[in-house]
Amino acid sequence: MPFISYAVIKALKEYPYINASIDGNNIVVKKYINLGIAVAVEPNGLIVPNIKKADEKNIRGIAKSMVELSDKARNKKLTPDDIMDGTFTITNYGVFGSLFGTPIINQPEVGILGIGAVTKKPVAVEVDGTDTIAVKPMMYLSLSHDHRLVDGMLGGKFLLSIKNTLENFDVSIF
């Protein structure tokens, strides 16, 4: 999840209207990213604590925050501040083996990303100018967004940014 979160944060910086909210007739574009991470709390369902100022953290910082918030959620130690003021949410239904889902926007946010399970799939790849079939890890992403602010073109570009970051991950950032 930290790698996916990193890619999402990068895409939110590129497309700030997805890191926004609608307040009456006003669009409020956030200058910070408080990334909501859905945490399963058995048997009660999900709760969404937020990594505050996630855009100021590196991957290790994101991972550390995820572990801390998940532990607090599962031990019923979250504070109201932990679950308030999110700007965008990620939910991982893939952890339960689901390939697809329809994530529901956590208002007043205008978007949520759903992550499906990573599975091996046969895909066409080009090797030395020749198409061939290879088995690759594949994952489906689902973006739900508020069409009052985010249209399909913007949503598609946002997803493409995430895809490109994940497929071409810069390992030098470690």
ABEGO torsion letter per residue (X at the ends): XAAAAAAAAAAAAABAAABBBBBEABBBBBABBBBBBBBBBOAAEBBBBBBBGAAABBAAAAAAAAAAAAAAAAAGABBAAAABGBABBBBBAAAAGBABBBBBBBOABABBBBBBBBBBBBBBBBBGGBBBBBBBBBBBBBBBBBAAABBAAAAAAAAAAAAAAAAABBAAAX
